[in-house]
Amino acid sequence: MAQPPRIETSGPADSGRPRPAGETSPFLIVETGQPVASMRRHGGFPHWIRTAAGLPRDAAVVVDVERGEALPSREGFAGVIVTGSGAMVTERRDWSERTAEWLGDAAQAGLPLFGICYGHQLIAHALGGEVGWHPEGREMGTVEIERLAPSNEDPLFARLPERFAAQATHLQSVLKLPDGATLLAKSDHDPVHAYRWKEHVWGVQFHPEFSTTHMRGYVRARREALHGEGRCAVSTERSVSATPHSRRVLRRFVRFAHARSEGRA
């Protein structure tokens, strides 16, 4: 049986209630998976995202769709952030397909969305894009992201360095963008590291919520897999560095969504 949303607000959580003057609308964090087991002592993806985004505890509602929690009405939310996952979009799991349908409807209705890794792929799938296994396999560690020309006019990417560092760990990718999407950034490994759909929906393959601690922990957890792929986990871990510009992308989304919900964008 589907469970109700897990509310992390400090007061009443009815998303449709009138909000007092000066109170900002909360964000919905759609939890699609858990971190690798060794990193769960640091909390789950929603906590990492909320911290990286600069959102206080009472500014987020978390729904764990992987574990059967039901998505609420989209009314009353400033925006939606979709987490990463150990699942694969191509598995077409029931909870994932239901979430994709909800996200597609929310996007069409004009609600700001921001997808991270699996979330990036799931939104692309929901809007008619194609997701699949990357032909060259895994991308992992601190990678260099290259902004493309259209990003110069983008609310989240404009004025960032033309090349900046970001944390990444994935095996699947967006292979074809949905109609209406604009490609914003790439890496040497993945030609679709960030896109915007219309004016209010974004997907990023990288993890703006990952700290160096998170990234190193993931590399250690994938040590055997990396070795089997002919890669050195030790050098990958040593090359992990801070990624402040990727975090700026997430924080800019929060500001964009707040401004839109308040009629300033």
C-alpha positions in Angstrom: 0.0 0.0 0.0 1.3 3.5 -0.9 2.4 5.5 2.1 1.8 9.2 2.6 4.5 11.8 2.0 7.2 12.0 4.7 6.9 15.7 5.7 9.9 17.4 7.1 8.3 20.7 7.8 8.0 22.2 11.3 4.3 23.1 10.9 1.2 21.9 9.1 2.1 20.3 5.7 -1.0 20.5 3.7 0.5 21.7 0.4 -2.8 23.3 -0.6 -3.2 25.5 2.5 -3.0 29.3 2.2 0.5 30.4 3.1 0.9 33.4 5.5 2.5 36.6 4.1 6.3 36.2 4.0 6.3 32.4 4.1 7.9 30.8 1.1 6.5 27.7 -0.5 8.3 24.4 0.3 10.2 22.2 -2.2 9.3 18.7 -2.9 12.2 16.3 -2.9 11.4 13.1 -4.8 13.6 10.3 -3.3 14.2 7.6 -5.9 16.9 5.6 -4.0 19.4 5.4 -1.2 23.1 6.1 -1.1 25.5 3.1 -1.2 25.3 1.3 2.2 28.7 2.6 3.5 27.6 6.2 3.1 24.2 6.0 4.7 25.7 7.0 8.1 25.8 10.5 6.5 22.1 10.5 5.8 20.1 10.0 2.7 20.0 11.9 -0.6 17.3 14.4 0.5 19.5 15.5 3.5 22.5 15.9 1.2 20.5 17.9 -1.3 18.8 20.1 1.3 22.2 20.9 2.8 23.8 21.6 -0.5 20.9 23.7 -1.7 20.9 25.8 1.5 17.3 24.8 2.4 16.3 24.8 6.0 14.7 21.7 7.4 11.2 23.2 7.3 11.5 24.1 3.6 11.3 20.5 2.2 8.8 17.7 1.9 10.3 14.3 1.1 8.5 11.6 -0.7 10.3 8.2 -1.0 8.7 6.9 -4.2 11.1 3.9 -4.4 9.5 2.6 -1.1 6.0 3.2 -2.2 5.2 6.7 -0.8 2.5 8.4 -2.9 3.3 11.7 -4.7 1.1 14.6 -3.5 -0.7 17.2 -5.4 1.8 19.5 -7.1 -0.1 22.6 -5.8 1.7 24.7 -3.2 5.3 23.7 -4.0 7.9 26.1 -5.2 9.7 23.4 -7.2 10.7 19.7 -7.3 14.1 18.1 -6.9 14.5 14.5 -8.0 17.3 12.5 -6.4 19.8 10.0 -7.8 19.2 6.2 -7.4 21.0 2.9 -7.8 18.1 1.8 -10.0 18.2 2.1 -13.8 15.6 4.1 -15.8 15.5 1.3 -18.4 14.3 -1.2 -15.8 10.9 0.6 -16.1 10.0 -0.2 -12.5 6.4 0.5 -11.6 7.3 3.2 -9.1 9.6 4.8 -11.6 7.1 4.9 -14.4 4.4 6.3 -12.1 6.9 9.0 -11.0 7.8 9.8 -14.6 4.1 10.3 -15.4 3.7 12.7 -12.5 6.9 14.6 -13.5 5.7 14.9 -17.1 2.4 16.3 -16.0 4.2 18.7 -13.5 6.5 19.9 -16.2 3.7 20.5 -18.7 1.9 22.4 -15.9 4.8 24.8 -15.5 6.2 23.6 -12.1 10.0 24.0 -11.9 11.8 20.7 -11.8 15.5 19.8 -11.2 16.7 16.2 -11.8 20.0 14.8 -10.5 21.6 11.8 -12.1 18.7 9.3 -12.1 16.4 12.2 -11.8 18.0 13.9 -14.8 17.4 10.7 -16.8 13.9 10.1 -15.5 12.7 13.6 -16.4 14.2 13.2 -19.9 12.4 9.9 -20.2 9.1 11.4 -18.9 9.3 14.1 -21.6 10.0 11.8 -24.5 13.8 11.5 -24.5 15.8 8.4 -24.6 17.8 6.9 -21.8 20.2 3.9 -22.0 23.5 2.4 -21.1 26.4 4.7 -21.9 28.4 3.0 -24.7 31.7 3.7 -23.0 30.6 2.5 -19.6 31.0 4.2 -16.2 31.8 7.8 -15.5 33.1 8.3 -11.9 34.9 10.8 -9.8 35.5 14.5 -10.1 35.0 15.3 -13.8 35.4 18.5 -15.9 32.1 19.9 -17.1 32.2 22.1 -20.2 29.5 24.7 -20.6 28.0 25.1 -24.1 27.0 28.3 -25.8 23.3 28.1 -25.0 24.2 28.1 -21.3 25.3 31.7 -21.5 21.6 32.7 -21.4 20.6 30.1 -18.8 19.5 31.2 -15.3 21.4 28.3 -13.6 24.6 28.1 -15.7 25.3 31.7 -17.0 28.5 33.3 -15.7 29.9 30.0 -14.4 33.4 29.2 -15.6 33.4 27.7 -19.1 34.9 24.6 -17.5 34.2 23.6 -13.9 34.5 20.5 -11.7 31.6 18.3 -10.7 31.1 14.9 -9.0 29.8 12.1 -11.2 28.9 8.4 -10.9 26.7 6.7 -13.4 26.4 3.9 -16.0 23.3 5.1 -17.9 22.9 8.4 -19.7 20.5 10.5 -21.6 21.1 9.3 -25.2 18.5 11.6 -26.9 17.1 14.8 -25.5 13.3 15.3 -25.5 11.8 17.8 -28.0 12.0 21.3 -26.6 15.2 20.7 -24.6 18.3 22.7 -24.8 21.7 21.1 -24.3 23.7 23.1 -21.7 26.8 21.2 -20.8 28.9 18.1 -21.5 32.0 16.2 -20.3 34.6 14.4 -22.3 32.7 11.1 -21.4 29.1 12.2 -21.6 27.7 14.6 -24.2 24.6 15.3 -22.2 25.6 16.4 -18.7 23.0 19.1 -18.4 19.9 20.3 -20.3 17.0 22.7 -19.8 13.5 21.9 -21.1 11.5 25.0 -22.0 12.2 27.6 -19.4 11.7 25.8 -16.0 12.9 22.2 -16.1 16.6 21.1 -15.7 18.4 17.9 -15.6 22.1 17.4 -14.5 23.9 14.1 -14.8 26.5 15.3 -12.2 25.8 15.4 -8.4 25.8 19.0 -7.1 24.9 17.6 -3.7 28.0 15.4 -3.4 30.8 16.7 -1.1 34.4 15.3 -1.4 33.5 12.9 1.4 30.5 11.6 -0.5 32.5 11.2 -3.7 35.4 9.4 -2.1 33.0 7.1 -0.3 31.4 6.2 -3.6 34.7 5.5 -5.2 35.7 3.2 -2.3 32.4 1.4 -2.5 32.9 0.8 -6.3 36.6 -0.2 -5.9 36.1 -3.8 -7.2 34.0 -2.7 -10.1 36.5 -0.1 -11.1 39.3 -2.6 -10.9 37.3 -5.0 -13.1 36.9 -2.2 -15.7 40.7 -1.6 -15.7 40.6 1.6 -13.7 42.5 2.5 -10.6 40.3 3.3 -7.7 43.2 4.8 -5.7 44.0 7.4 -8.3 40.3 8.1 -8.9 39.9 8.7 -5.2 43.0 10.9 -5.0 41.8 13.1 -7.8 38.5 14.0 -6.1 38.3 17.7 -5.4 35.8 20.3 -4.2 33.1 21.3 -6.7 31.7 24.7 -5.6 30.4 25.7 -9.0 28.2 22.6 -9.5 26.7 23.4 -6.1 25.9 26.9 -7.3 23.8 25.4 -10.1 21.5 23.7 -7.4 21.3 26.9 -5.3 20.4 28.9 -8.4 17.6 26.5 -9.1 16.2 27.1 -5.6 16.4 30.9 -6.1 14.7 30.6 -9.6 11.9 28.4 -8.2 11.3 30.7 -5.3 11.2 33.8 -7.5 8.8 32.0 -9.9 6.4 31.0 -7.1 6.4 34.5 -5.8 5.7 36.0 -9.3 9.2 37.5 -9.7 10.3 35.4 -12.6 
